[in-house]
Amino acid sequence: MDFSWDFSAVLQNYPALLKGVGMTALLWAIAFPVSMALGLALSLATGSRNRIAVGAGRCYVEVFRNTPVLIQLIWFFYAFPILTGQQLSPVMAALCGLILNASAYCSEIFRGGIASLPSGQWEGGRALGMSRTQLMRRIVVPQVLARMLPAFTNRGIELAKNTSIASVIAVQELMYQGRALSAAFYRPLEILTAVGIIYFLLIYPGSYLASRLEKRYALRT
């Protein structure tokens, strides 16, 4: 097969790709911290003594863990307006799907990390007169953070890759721009290869930094 690589379409249209990179970074920068905060709240709800909170939290986690994130994004963009009469923007629909899906997994990471703490730590904190909130802030979270770091690293990487799914509802992130350029210039091999390389360059530094942090925490414990 006679084929010659031609990256001229990539070089000539790099501003469009950079725009996509910016949107991808924005989706991740909003979705990941919000997912972690919501996941922590969910883990506290499912670990409480309130049966209603436990039941609601477990239902939330199971629904969003056991349905594809693609379906969730599409549902918020196309089905949610039918129920509410309010049309979400593509970016808002994408954020809803990404955050709710990731928070369900983050909840399980927090739950597992909290459960791994010896019961004596809880009893010692209560003996000192600490409330549950103080226990979580001063004793639990600082100790289990290192144990949860690898799982949160994987979840952050997975979320960064999941942002590409937002292209199906016309969010102009990196994958959307790559598909648009491929259709316009008929050079899908070069353009999508460039998009894959850009994703790698975006995600790998975070993965490398997280591995270094994991090793540092391991040396301290």
BELVENRA-V997250 format. One record per pair of residues at least 12 apart in sequence whose C-alpha atoms are under 10 Angstrom apart, sorted by the first residue. I is the first residue (numbers start at 1). J is the second residue. Records with the same first field share a line. If there is no record, write none. Layout:
# BELVENRA-V997250
I->J, J
This chain:
# BELVENRA-V997250
5->187, 189, 190
6->187, 189, 190, 191
7->187, 189, 190, 191, 193, 194
8->185, 187, 190, 191
9->181, 182, 184, 185, 186, 187, 188, 190, 191
10->178, 181, 182, 185, 187, 190, 191, 192, 193, 194, 195
11->191, 194
13->177, 181, 191
14->177
16->172, 173, 174, 176, 177, 178, 180, 181
17->172, 173, 174, 175, 176, 177, 178, 181, 191, 194, 195, 198
18->173, 174, 177, 198
19->172, 173, 174, 177
20->164, 171, 172, 173, 174, 175, 176, 177, 178, 195
21->172, 173, 174, 175, 177, 195, 198, 199, 202
22->172, 173, 174
23->91, 163, 171, 172, 173, 174
24->160, 161, 162, 163, 164, 166, 171, 172, 173, 174, 175, 199, 202
25->160, 163, 173, 174, 202
26->91, 95, 163, 173
27->91, 92, 94, 95, 98, 99, 159, 160, 162, 163, 164, 166, 171, 173
28->95, 98, 99, 156, 157, 159, 160, 161, 162, 163
29->156, 160
30->95, 98, 99
31->94, 95, 96, 97, 98, 99, 100, 101, 102, 103, 156, 159, 160, 163
32->95, 98, 99, 102, 103, 106, 152, 155, 156, 157, 159, 160
33->99, 103, 156
34->95, 99, 100, 102, 103
35->98, 99, 100, 101, 102, 103, 104, 105, 106, 107, 156, 159
36->99, 102, 103, 104, 105, 106, 107, 109, 110, 152, 155, 156
37->103, 106, 107
38->99, 100, 102, 103, 104, 106, 107
39->57, 61, 99, 100, 101, 102, 103, 104, 105, 106, 107, 108, 109, 110, 111
40->103, 104, 106, 107, 108, 109, 110, 111
41->57, 103, 106, 107, 110
42->54, 56, 57, 58, 60, 61, 103, 104, 106, 107, 108, 110, 111
43->57, 58, 61, 103, 104, 106, 107, 108, 109, 110, 111, 112, 114
44->57, 107, 110, 111, 114, 132, 133, 136
45->57, 58, 107
46->58, 59, 61, 107, 108, 111
47->111, 114, 115
57->104, 107
58->104, 107, 108
59->104
60->100, 101, 103, 104
61->100, 101, 102, 103, 104, 105, 106, 107, 108
62->104, 105
63->100, 101, 104
64->97, 98, 100, 101, 102, 103, 104, 105
65->100, 101, 102, 103, 104, 105, 108
66->101, 104
67->101
68->97, 101
69->94, 97, 98, 99, 100, 101, 102, 162, 165, 166
70->94, 97, 98, 101, 162, 165, 166, 168, 169
71->97
72->93, 94, 96, 97, 98, 100, 101
73->90, 91, 92, 93, 94, 95, 96, 97, 98, 100, 101, 165, 166, 168, 169
74->90, 93, 94, 97, 165, 166, 168, 169
75->93, 94, 96, 97
76->88, 89, 90, 92, 93, 94, 95, 96, 97, 169
77->89, 90, 91, 92, 93, 94, 96, 97, 169
78->90, 93, 169
80->93
89->169, 170, 171
90->166, 167, 168, 169, 170, 171, 172
91->166, 167, 169, 170, 171, 172, 173
92->171
93->166, 169, 171
94->162, 163, 165, 166, 167, 168, 169, 170, 171
95->163, 166
97->166
98->159, 160, 162, 163, 165, 166
99->159
101->159
102->155, 156, 158, 159, 162
103->155
105->151, 152, 155
106->148, 151, 152, 155, 156
108->151
109->147, 148, 149, 150, 151, 152, 155
110->141, 144, 145, 147, 148, 151, 152
111->148
112->144, 147, 148
113->140, 141, 143, 144, 145, 146, 147, 148, 149, 151
114->136, 140, 141, 143, 144, 145, 147, 148
115->140, 144
116->140, 144, 147
117->139, 140, 141, 143, 144
118->140
121->135, 139, 140
122->135, 136, 139, 140
123->135
124->139
125->138, 139, 140
143->221
145->217
146->213, 214, 215, 216, 217, 218, 220, 221
147->214, 217, 218
148->214
149->210, 211, 213, 214, 217
150->207, 210, 211, 213, 214
152->210
153->206, 207, 208, 209, 210, 211, 214
154->207, 210
156->203, 206, 207
157->202, 203, 204, 206, 207
158->203
160->199, 202, 203
161->199, 200, 203
163->175
164->176, 199
167->179
174->195, 196, 198, 199
175->192, 195, 196, 199
177->191, 192, 195
178->190, 191, 192, 193, 194, 195, 196
179->191, 192, 195
